[in-house]
C-alpha cells in the first residue's frame, strides 16, 4: 500500500468501522433481530439500532462510511483510575465502609477478599452505579452531540457485564448483606474474549497507522519507538509486568486535567527471526 495513495484513507475507514460491519452482518444473519444481535455482541439494542441505521443509510446513499465508535476501550480503561480517585483506601484503613455492619462483620468480609487488590474501597450497588454513570458522562463530554448516548439501565448493565467479565471488577456476595458489593480487582481494564479483542485490535491498528503517518510527515509531538532484545524466558512475564507499571507511572506523572490529549500505544511480544 503506497503512502498517501487514494486508497489509504478508505483503508483506515474500513479498519475503524469493521466492528460495525460485523454487527450489521450479524443483524442480517439473525433475521434482522436487533435484540438477538445486541445479545450476541453484548451491546444494548439502542446502540445496535443506531449502528444499523448508519450503515444502511451509507449504503443507500453510496457514501464513504466514517467511524462512529463508542470508544469502549477508552470508556472502560478509565474506571480503575476514577474508582481509586473517588474511593481511595489508604493502607491499614478498612475497605468496607458500608453502613449497618459491625466491625467484626466488616472484618469477615475483608478477610474473604482476594489478596493484592488495588487500594480502593468496596462499593455497594448504588455507589457502583453512580460511578458507572460518572464514567459515562466523562466519556461523552468530547463527543459531538449527535453521537452522544443517554445513560440508561440497559447501558449500565452492559458496562457492568464488561467490567465483571474482564475481571477488572469482582462481585462480592456476602451472607451478611442482602445486596452485593463490588471490588476493584485490577488497576487496568483489558477486554476479554476473542470477539471483544478483535474489535480493540481493529481500532489499535487504525490508530497506529494514523500515528505513523504523522511520524512520516515529521510532525511535532509524535514518537516512534522500537526495542529489540533477548530476555530470559523465566523472567519474560516479570519484564512485561514491570513495563506495564512503568507506563502507568509515566502517564500519571505527566497527566494534567484539561491538557492536550495524548495516546501511548504499545505491543510487546516474541519477535520473528528474519
N, C-alpha and C positions, 0 to 999 in steps of 0.2 A: 504494500500500500504506500503510495507516494505521499510524502508530507505536503499538505496543502492541496491535495488533489480534490476534485469536485465531489468525490465520494467520501471524503474524510468526515465531513460534518454529518452525512447521512449514517455513517457507521456509528458515530457517537450517539446519535438519536436512537438508532436501533438498539444499541447496547443498553442505554439507560432506560429504555421502555420495554425491554424484553419481558420483564416481570408482568407488565400489563397485558402483553400479548398472551402470555401463559394463562393468565386469569380469563381473558376473553375466549381463548380456545377451549378452556375447560368449561366455561359457561355454555358454549355451543355443544360440547360433548355431552353435557349433563341435561340436554333438552331445554336449554335456556332457563335453568332453575337457579335463580340468584341465591337463594338461601343455601342450597347444597354446595354451590361454588364457594360461597363465603365460609362454609364449614370446612371444606377441604383445604382452604388456604388460611384458615384462622383469621379471616377478615370479616368485619361486620357487613351485613347486606347493603347498608347505605353506601359504604365505600366501594363495594363491588359494582353497584348500580352506576356510580359516578365514573368508574373506570370503563365500564361497558359503553356508556354514553359517549365518552371522549373518543374511544377507539372507533365506534360506529360512525360518529359524526365525521371524524377524519377520513375514514374510508369512503363515506358517501360523498364527501366534498373533494376527495383527492388531495388532501393536504398532507404536508410532512408532519409526522407526529412529533410533538415536543414532550419533554419529560414533565411528568406530574407526579413526582414521588411523594410518599408520605414521610420520607426521610426517617423511617422507623429505626434504623441503627443509631442515628444521632438522637432520636427521640428517647430511646431506652438507655443509651450509654450514659446519659446524664443522671439517671436515677440514683446510682450509688453516691455520686457527689452531692446531689440535692439532699438525700437522706442523711448523710453524715454532717452536712451543714446545718440542717434544721433540727436534727435529733442526735446531737453528739453524745458520746458516753466516754467519759474520762476513765482511765484505769482505776480499778478499785471502787468505781461507782456502780450502782445497780442498773442493769439493763432493763429490768421490768419495773415500770413506774405506773402500772395500771391501778386505778383506784379500786378498793374493795377487797384487796388481798392483804393477808397478814405477812409480816416479814418472813415467817417460816415458809409460807406458800410461795412467795416470790423466790426464795432461795431454792425451793424444789424445782420450780420452772427453769431457773437459770442453770441448775446442775444438769438438767435434761438436754440442754442445748449442745450442738456440736462444738468441738474445740476450735480455737483460732478464728472466730467470727470477727469481722471488722468492728471497730469501736463505734457502735451505734446502738441506740435504744430499740427495744421491740415496740411495735406499733399494734394497736387494735385495729379493727376493720374500718371505723370512721377515719382514724388518722391515716391509714394506708390509702384509703380512697381519696382523702384530701391531698395527699402527696402526689398521687397519680394525676389528679385534676390540675395541680400546680405545674406538674411536668408538662401536661398537655398545653396549658396556657403559654408556657415559655417556648414550646416548640412551634406554636402558631404565630408568635409575635412577628417573625420576619417573613412570613408568607404573604403573598398577595391576598386581598380579601376574598377573591373568587376561589381560592384554593384552600381556605381555612375550613376546618371541620368543627362543628359544635360538639361540646362534650356531652356524652350520653352514657347510659348504663351499659349498653352493648359495647361501647368503646372501652369502658372501664374493665369489663370482663375480658375483653381481648388483650388489653395491656397486662392485666393480672396473669392471664394464662401464659403469655410470652415470658414474663418475668419468673414465674414458678417453673415453667417447663425448661427454661435455660439454666436453672439452678442459681440465678442471681438472688432470688428471694426464696425463703422456705417458710412454709406454714406450720405453725405450732398449735396442735390441738391438745389442750390440757384438760383433764377431768376436773381441774379446779375452777375452770371458767366455762361459761356457756357459749362463748364466742371465740373464734380463732385469733391467734396472734401471728404477726409476721416479723421475720428477722432478716436483716440484710446478710447474705451469706458470702458475697464476693464484692470486691471493690470495682470490678469491671463487668460490663454486660457483653456477652458473646452469644450470637444466635446458635441454637441447637437444632440439628436435623438437616438433612441434605437439601431439602427444598428451600428452607429459610436461608441456608448458607449460599445457595446458588444465587438467590436474589441479591444478597450482600456482595457476592463476588462480581456480579454484573455492574453494580454501582461503583465498586472499587476500581474495576478495570477502566470504566469510562472516566472516572476522576483522575486516574493515573495517566491516561493518555492526555487529558487536558493539562495536567501539571507539566508533563514532559514537553508538550507543545510550547508552553510558556518558557520552559528552560531552553529549548531550541532557539527561541527568539531573544534569549538573554535578558529576560525581564527581571527587574529587581525583586528581591524577596522570595525567590524560588531556589530551592536547593535539591540537587540530585545526589544521592549518596549510595555507595555500594561497597561492601567489605567482603573479601574472600579469605577464608582462613580454615584451618583444620581444628577440630575440637575432640577432646577425649569423650568417647561415646557415653561413658558413665556419668559425665558432667553436662551432657547436652541439655537436659531439661532444666538443670540448675542455671545454666547460662541463659536460656530463654526467659526463665522466671526473673532473673536479675535484670535483663534488658527491659522487660515489661515494667518493672518497678522504676528503673531509671527514666524511662519515657514519661511515666506518670509524674514523677518528681520534677522533671524538666518542664512539662506543661503547666504544673501547678505553680512553679517558680515564676513563669512569665505570663501567666493568665492575668488579664485585667478586665473586669466587667465594663462593657461598652467599648472595648478596644477593637482593633482591626481583626476581623475573623481570619483564622489560620487553620490549616489542616496538616497533620503529620500522618502519613500512610506508610506502614512498614510490613513487609512479609519476610520471614526468615525460615529457611529450611535447607534440606540437603541439596547441594549443587550437582549439576550433571557434569560428567567428565567430557571434555571436548576431544 
